[in-house]
């Protein structure tokens, strides 16, 4: 029987691997932060992400990960996180509408510039049916 171990990415201690990929100490610390945030949001549902971080002492990157993962109910609609491209605040997805449009037009431009390749040795069924 093997025991899979790893180093905790937050504190560096050795721990037995689990689904959260953190040691027990860091898991407990995150749970305390999450409980603080949940309690604060219950009392102040219109709080923005930065206000929540400042009020509870929760690190912004941890809070952003939770909001992005959907750990808080959608009733807290003021919780935002940065767009992965331009860092503007968004409420869903990975990119804001502006960046999404930019990437979409760039992809379409690339698609029109690259000619379609025709593979030799391949055939379509329509060509086979016509030959009979």
N, C-alpha and C positions, 0 to 999 in steps of 0.2 A: 504494500500500500504506500503510495507516494503522497507526501504533503507538499502541495504547491505553495511556495512562498514568493513574496515580492517585496520591494521597498515602497513605502508609502510615498506617493508623489508630493504630498504636502509637507510632511515632517521628516521623511527619510528613514523611519524605523522599519524594521523587518516585521512582516505580518503574514498570516495565512490568507491566501488569496480568497476574495469573496466577490459578489456581484458588483459592489460599489467601488472596488479597487482602492479602498482606503483602509487604514488601520482602525481599530475600535475606538481609539482616542479621538481621531479626526472625525469619525462617523458621529460620535456623541456630540462633538463640538458643532458639527453641521446641523444636527437635530435641534440643538439649543437655539442656534440662529434661526432655523426654520420655524420653531415654535414662537420665537419673539416676533418674527415677521407676520405669522398667521394671526397672532393676538393683536398686533398693531393694526393690521388690515381690517380685522373684525370691527375695531373701534373707529377707524378712519378709512373707509372704503374708497375715497376719492384721492388717495395718496399717490403721488408719482414715484417712480423707481428711485430717483436720487434722494427724495425726501425720506423714503422708507429706509434706504441705506444709512442715511445720516441719523435717523431717529432710533434705529435698532442696533447700529454698530456693525451691521452685516457687510462684509466686503462686496463691493459692486460687482466684481466678476462672478462671485457665487450667486448673487441675486439675479444677475443677467442670465446665468445658466438655468436657474429655476424657472424664470419667466419664459425663456425660449423653449424649455421642455414642457411647459404647460402645467407646472406643479400647483399653480394658484388658479382658482376658479375664474371663469370668464367674467364674472360679475365685477371684478376689479379691473375695469377697462382702462385705467390710467397707467398701468404698468407697461412700460416700453423697454426696448433694447435697441442697440445700434445696428444699422444696416452693415452687412459684412463688407461692402464696397466703400461707401462714402461716410459711414458712421452717423447718418441722420437717424432720428428716432423712428422706429417702426413698431407695430403691434402684432404682426403675424408674418410668417415666412422668413426668408433669409435676406432678401433684398427689398429696397424701397421701390415704388413704382417708377421713379426716374431711372434708377440703375437697371431695373428689369427691362425697361424699354430700350435702354442703350445696349444691353447685352443681346436683346432679341434682334435689334436692327443689325448689329455686328454679325450675329450668326447668320442672318438672312443674306447679308452682303457676302460673306465668305461662301455660303452655299451657292450663290449665283455665279461667283467667280471660278469656282472649281468645277471643271467639266465632269459629267458623269462618266465613270469608267465602264467600259463594256468588257466583260471577261471573255476570253477566247476559250472555246471548247464547251461553253455553256449554251443552252438553248431554252427557249420558252415553250410551254406546252401549246400555245396558240400556233407557233410555227410548225410543230409536229402534226397538229390536226389538219392544217391546210395542205400538207404534203400528201395526204392520202386521198 
